[in-house]
Amino acid sequence: MKAHDMDAFDVQYVVENGIERVSYLPRQRRFETPFLMQHGMWHGAWCWRHWQELFAEWGWESHAFSLPGHAGSSTKRPVYFCTLSYYLRFLKVEAERLPRKPVLMGHSMGGALTQWYLKHVGDDLPAAVFVAPWASHKTTDAEERRRWFRLDPLGLLLGMFTGSTRPFIRNPKVAAKKLISPKAIISPEELHAQLSPESAWVMVQHNPPFWYPPEQVKTPMLWLAREKDAVIGVETERKSAEYYSADFKV
């Protein structure tokens, strides 16, 4: 991986009111609109580091934060009681902290939260970018259940019996199989050490009757799918992008 020019930007790290924030500020700003990056299940602000470095070199300001109970953010309620609607409150606060509306960029569950934001908070963002996000309609259709069962039958069964997502990332090998490729810039052990507990309710909540996607979205969208994604298939992503009339890239 190409080394980044560390002299091209400044990094600000704070934990305020229990919420961890990491901001990358280019020394030669080319764009006034900032990026706000929302991580997915088990992750934290740390997962955006290389994206933020790259964007800062291009002249973009970006901000990433960790949801409560993730990475450097404190736990504000037991993880079992965390839901997408609860997490959405924190995403809304982070967007409102910025001096202008950001491009909202969400990965995986963060992609679901981005959809929730557009429906429940405001559909007037400069753009929204989805990085291997959850589908537009639901996370538990037959195709995805079969995919999860083939990927990790033991984890799926343990998760169903315990009501926890911890079995899905129970050791470095299992976590890496779901979340990174063999040539990733992070090792399975490094990845696993940074992962946080996650609620099982978030997966349930991105389904009817709790969730129906908005019928129309005005915010321009870019939908990015990973060709060899172990968790979400390209066709599922493609259908979601088509539903939203989003630009689609594999």
C-alpha positions in Angstrom: 0.0 0.0 0.0 1.3 3.5 -0.9 2.6 5.5 2.0 0.6 8.6 2.8 2.1 12.1 3.0 1.8 12.8 6.7 2.8 16.4 6.1 -0.3 17.0 4.0 -2.7 17.0 7.0 -3.3 17.4 10.7 -5.0 14.8 12.8 -7.2 15.8 15.8 -8.2 13.1 18.3 -10.7 13.8 21.2 -13.0 12.0 23.5 -15.8 14.3 24.5 -18.8 13.3 26.6 -17.7 9.8 26.2 -17.6 9.9 22.3 -14.4 9.3 20.5 -13.8 11.5 17.4 -11.0 11.5 14.9 -10.7 14.4 12.4 -8.3 14.7 9.4 -7.7 18.3 8.4 -5.9 18.9 5.1 -3.3 21.7 5.2 -4.3 22.6 1.6 -8.1 22.4 1.6 -9.6 22.0 -1.8 -13.2 21.3 -0.8 -15.4 23.0 1.8 -17.8 20.1 2.2 -16.6 17.7 4.9 -17.0 13.9 5.1 -18.7 12.3 8.1 -17.8 8.6 8.3 -20.1 6.1 10.1 -18.5 2.7 11.0 -20.3 -0.7 11.0 -20.9 -3.5 13.5 -18.0 -4.2 15.9 -15.9 -1.5 14.4 -15.0 2.1 15.5 -13.5 5.3 14.1 -10.2 3.4 13.7 -11.5 1.5 10.6 -11.6 4.8 8.5 -7.9 5.7 9.1 -6.6 4.9 5.6 -9.6 6.5 3.9 -9.2 9.6 6.0 -5.5 9.9 5.2 -6.2 9.5 1.5 -9.1 12.0 1.5 -7.0 14.5 3.4 -4.2 14.2 0.7 -6.9 15.0 -1.9 -8.0 18.1 0.1 -11.1 16.8 1.9 -11.7 17.3 5.6 -13.2 14.2 7.2 -14.5 13.2 10.6 -15.0 9.7 12.0 -16.5 8.8 15.4 -17.1 5.7 17.5 -20.6 4.8 18.6 -21.2 4.2 22.3 -19.5 1.0 23.5 -17.3 0.9 20.5 -13.5 1.5 20.3 -12.7 4.6 22.5 -16.2 5.6 23.2 -17.7 4.8 26.6 -20.6 2.5 27.1 -23.8 4.5 27.8 -26.2 1.6 27.9 -25.9 -2.2 27.9 -25.0 -3.4 24.4 -28.0 -5.7 24.4 -30.3 -2.7 24.5 -28.6 -0.8 21.7 -30.7 -0.4 18.5 -30.3 1.4 15.2 -32.7 4.1 16.4 -30.5 4.6 19.5 -27.3 4.8 17.4 -29.1 7.2 15.0 -29.3 9.8 17.7 -25.5 10.0 17.9 -25.1 10.1 14.1 -27.5 13.0 14.1 -25.5 14.9 16.8 -22.3 14.4 14.9 -23.7 15.7 11.7 -25.1 18.8 13.5 -21.8 19.5 15.1 -20.3 20.3 11.7 -20.5 23.9 10.3 -22.0 22.6 7.0 -23.9 19.5 5.9 -21.4 16.7 5.3 -21.2 13.9 2.7 -22.3 11.0 4.9 -20.3 7.8 4.3 -21.4 4.5 5.9 -19.9 1.1 6.0 -22.0 -2.1 6.6 -24.3 -1.3 9.5 -23.2 2.3 9.1 -24.7 2.1 5.6 -28.0 1.1 7.3 -27.7 4.1 9.6 -27.0 6.3 6.6 -30.3 5.1 5.1 -32.1 5.7 8.5 -30.6 9.2 8.6 -31.9 10.0 5.1 -35.4 8.8 6.1 -35.8 10.0 9.6 -33.4 13.0 10.0 -33.0 14.7 6.6 -32.8 14.0 2.9 -30.8 17.1 2.0 -27.2 16.1 2.2 -24.7 17.0 -0.5 -24.2 13.2 -1.1 -24.2 9.8 0.6 -21.6 7.1 0.0 -22.4 3.5 0.9 -19.4 1.1 1.4 -20.5 -2.5 1.3 -23.7 -1.5 3.2 -26.7 -3.4 4.5 -29.4 -3.8 1.9 -32.1 -1.3 1.2 -35.0 -3.4 2.4 -34.0 -6.1 4.9 -31.0 -8.1 6.2 -32.6 -11.5 6.6 -33.9 -12.6 3.3 -33.5 -16.2 2.2 -30.4 -15.6 0.0 -28.5 -13.8 2.8 -29.5 -16.4 5.4 -28.0 -19.2 3.2 -24.9 -17.1 2.7 -24.5 -16.7 6.5 -25.1 -20.4 7.1 -22.5 -21.5 4.5 -20.0 -18.9 5.9 -20.3 -19.8 9.6 -23.0 -22.3 10.6 -21.8 -22.6 14.2 -21.7 -18.9 14.6 -25.2 -18.5 13.2 -26.6 -21.2 15.6 -24.8 -19.8 18.6 -26.0 -16.4 17.7 -29.6 -17.6 17.5 -29.4 -19.4 20.8 -27.6 -16.6 22.8 -29.1 -13.5 21.2 -25.6 -12.2 20.8 -23.4 -11.2 17.9 -20.2 -12.2 19.7 -20.2 -15.8 18.2 -19.8 -14.2 14.7 -16.4 -12.8 15.7 -15.5 -15.4 18.4 -11.8 -15.6 17.3 -9.4 -13.9 14.9 -9.8 -16.6 12.2 -13.6 -16.4 12.2 -13.7 -12.6 12.3 -11.2 -12.3 9.4 -13.2 -14.8 7.3 -16.1 -12.4 7.4 -14.4 -9.0 7.5 -11.1 -8.9 5.6 -9.4 -10.5 2.7 -6.2 -12.7 2.8 -4.1 -9.7 1.5 -5.6 -7.2 3.9 -3.3 -4.5 5.4 -4.4 -5.7 8.9 -3.8 -9.1 10.3 -6.6 -11.3 11.8 -5.2 -10.8 15.2 -4.9 -7.0 14.9 -8.5 -6.9 13.6 -9.9 -9.1 16.3 -8.2 -7.1 19.1 -10.0 -3.9 17.9 -13.5 -5.3 17.5 -16.1 -4.3 20.1 -19.3 -6.1 21.3 -22.4 -5.5 19.2 -26.1 -5.7 19.7 -28.1 -8.4 17.9 -31.1 -6.1 17.8 -29.5 -3.9 15.2 -29.8 -6.7 12.6 -33.4 -7.4 13.6 -34.4 -3.7 13.4 -33.3 -3.3 9.8 -36.3 -5.4 8.7 -40.1 -4.9 8.6 -42.0 -3.9 10.6 -39.3 -1.7 12.0 -37.8 -0.6 8.7 -39.1 0.3 5.3 -36.9 2.3 3.0 -38.1 5.7 1.8 -39.9 5.7 -1.5 -37.8 8.6 -2.8 -34.4 10.0 -1.9 -33.2 13.4 -3.2 -29.6 13.1 -1.9 -27.2 11.8 -4.6 -25.9 8.4 -3.8 -22.8 6.3 -4.6 -23.2 2.6 -3.7 -20.0 0.5 -3.5 -20.0 -3.3 -3.4 -17.1 -5.7 -2.9 -16.9 -8.4 -5.5 -15.8 -11.1 -3.0 -17.7 -9.8 0.0 -18.2 -12.8 2.3 -21.3 -11.3 4.0 -23.3 -9.4 1.5 -23.6 -10.5 -2.1 -23.1 -8.2 -5.1 -26.6 -8.9 -6.5 -28.2 -7.9 -3.2 -26.2 -4.6 -3.3 -27.0 -4.1 -6.9 -30.8 -4.4 -6.3 -30.5 -1.9 -3.4 -28.6 0.6 -5.6 -31.2 0.2 -8.3 -34.0 0.8 -5.7 -32.4 4.2 -4.7 -31.3 5.0 -8.3 -27.8 5.3 -6.9 -24.6 5.2 -8.8 -23.2 1.6 -8.4 -19.6 0.4 -8.4 -18.2 -3.0 -7.7 
